[in-house]
Amino acid sequence: MGLEASGASIHINRYESGKRTPAFSLVSGMAKLLRGPVSCFYEPDDTIAAIILAVGGMDVQQRLALLQRLQQEEKSQSGQEQAE
């Protein structure tokens, strides 16, 4: 990931404590190593981060099918609210 083994612990501790912000290239390297989406590292809401991880594990066809279902659900709910 580009960190020297001798100083990695110190750097990671500073990132975790919020004293430093890792460069995008480092976050990208961690995401690649962990096989997850980069966006997950930046999402503050744990529930949304879990959704990002789940969707990140899907292939393109599964993602598109999920997106269509979500859009249909949104239209359905929007229509129900207007009827009320």
C-alpha positions as a printed NumPy array, in Angstrom:
array([[  0.   ,   0.   ,   0.   ],
       [  3.007,   2.268,   0.035],
       [  3.652,   2.413,   3.788],
       [  6.952,   1.341,   5.266],
       [  6.417,  -1.522,   7.716],
       [  8.405,   0.25 ,  10.434],
       [  6.147,   3.326,  10.45 ],
       [  2.84 ,   1.86 ,   9.292],
       [  1.481,   1.493,  12.823],
       [  2.091,   5.16 ,  13.6  ],
       [  0.475,   6.307,  10.342],
       [ -2.578,   4.085,  10.78 ],
       [ -2.981,   5.298,  14.373],
       [ -2.956,   8.919,  13.188],
       [ -5.542,   8.126,  10.519],
       [ -7.779,   6.325,  13.011],
       [ -7.551,   9.141,  15.552],
       [ -8.362,  11.769,  12.916],
       [ -5.025,  13.562,  13.289],
       [ -4.188,  12.908,   9.638],
       [ -6.187,  12.156,   6.528],
       [ -4.829,   9.457,   4.237],
       [ -4.209,  10.309,   0.599],
       [ -6.753,   8.97 ,  -1.866],
       [ -4.078,   6.735,  -3.38 ],
       [ -3.549,   5.051,  -0.001],
       [ -7.289,   4.551,   0.541],
       [ -7.555,   3.195,  -2.986],
       [ -4.738,   0.755,  -2.249],
       [ -6.449,  -0.414,   0.95 ],
       [ -9.724,  -0.897,  -0.91 ],
       [ -7.993,  -2.926,  -3.592],
       [ -6.202,  -5.045,  -0.992],
       [ -9.452,  -5.63 ,   0.924],
       [-11.425,  -6.071,  -2.317],
       [-13.999,  -3.442,  -1.43 ],
       [-15.183,  -0.16 ,  -2.925],
       [-13.201,   2.989,  -2.108],
       [-16.41 ,   4.877,  -1.309],
       [-17.001,   2.623,   1.691],
       [-14.011,   4.205,   3.453],
       [-15.566,   7.659,   3.18 ],
       [-19.14 ,   6.804,   4.212],
       [-19.82 ,   7.884,   7.822],
       [-23.123,   5.974,   8.132],
       [-22.404,   2.322,   8.987],
       [-25.667,   1.11 ,   7.454],
       [-24.96 ,   2.814,   4.149],
       [-21.369,   1.549,   4.245],
       [-22.7  ,  -2.003,   4.674],
       [-25.001,  -1.475,   1.683],
       [-22.053,  -0.191,  -0.361],
       [-20.058,  -3.304,   0.564],
       [-22.942,  -5.584,  -0.379],
       [-23.499,  -3.867,  -3.719],
       [-19.751,  -3.808,  -4.361],
       [-19.761,  -7.606,  -4.24 ],
       [-22.381,  -7.861,  -6.989],
       [-21.71 ,  -8.151, -10.689],
       [-22.945,  -5.453, -13.07 ],
       [-26.181,  -7.267, -13.961],
       [-27.078,  -7.732, -10.283],
       [-26.396,  -4.054,  -9.602],
       [-28.589,  -2.949, -12.487],
       [-31.414,  -5.246, -11.363],
       [-31.17 ,  -3.865,  -7.818],
       [-31.181,  -0.302,  -9.119],
       [-34.313,  -0.979, -11.166],
       [-36.071,  -2.493,  -8.133],
       [-35.141,   0.483,  -5.976],
       [-36.329,   2.942,  -8.623],
       [-39.634,   1.068,  -8.974],
       [-40.072,   1.091,  -5.194],
       [-39.373,   4.819,  -5.102],
       [-41.953,   5.488,  -7.848],
       [-44.485,   3.308,  -6.05 ],
       [-43.994,   5.141,  -2.746],
       [-44.077,   8.523,  -4.463],
       [-47.364,   7.592,  -6.153],
       [-48.891,   6.458,  -2.849],
       [-47.916,   9.727,  -1.153],
       [-49.506,  11.776,  -3.926],
       [-52.729,   9.712,  -3.682],
       [-53.024,  10.547,   0.   ]])
